[in-house]
Protein backbone atom coordinates (compact mmCIF):
# COMPACT_ATOMS: atom_id res chain seq x y z
CA UNK A 1 0.00 0.00 0.00
CA UNK A 2 2.78 2.56 0.85
CA UNK A 3 4.42 2.05 -2.57
CA UNK A 4 1.08 2.32 -4.38
CA UNK A 5 0.10 5.51 -2.56
CA UNK A 6 3.55 7.00 -3.13
CA UNK A 7 3.34 6.26 -6.86
CA UNK A 8 -0.16 7.72 -7.09
CA UNK A 9 0.90 10.80 -5.10
CA UNK A 10 3.97 11.28 -7.28
CA UNK A 11 1.81 11.09 -10.41
CA UNK A 12 -0.65 13.62 -8.97
CA UNK A 13 2.13 15.97 -7.87
CA UNK A 14 3.79 15.81 -11.30
CA UNK A 15 0.45 16.46 -12.99
CA UNK A 16 -0.15 19.49 -10.75
CA UNK A 17 3.43 20.66 -11.31
CA UNK A 18 2.65 20.88 -15.04
CA UNK A 19 -0.08 23.39 -14.18
CA UNK A 20 2.46 25.47 -12.24
CA UNK A 21 2.93 23.93 -8.79
CA UNK A 22 6.59 24.59 -8.06
CA UNK A 23 6.13 23.81 -4.37
CA UNK A 24 4.36 20.57 -5.23
CA UNK A 25 7.14 19.70 -7.65
CA UNK A 26 9.78 20.15 -4.93
CA UNK A 27 7.59 18.25 -2.46
CA UNK A 28 7.28 15.39 -4.96
CA UNK A 29 11.08 15.27 -5.44
CA UNK A 30 11.64 15.40 -1.68
CA UNK A 31 9.03 12.70 -0.99
CA UNK A 32 10.39 10.47 -3.74
CA UNK A 33 13.46 9.64 -1.65
CA UNK A 34 11.91 8.30 1.60
CA UNK A 35 9.44 5.37 1.51
CA UNK A 36 7.11 7.27 3.85
CA UNK A 37 3.86 8.62 2.40
CA UNK A 38 3.07 12.34 2.98
CA UNK A 39 -0.64 11.55 3.23
C-alpha positions, 0 to 999 in steps of 0.5 A: 500500500505505501508504494502504491500511494507514493506512486499515485501521489507522485503522479498527482504531484507531477500532474499538478506541477505541469499546471504550475505547482513549483512547491508541489514539484519540490515536495514530490522530489523530496518525498520520492526519496523516503518510503514514507507517504506524505498523506 
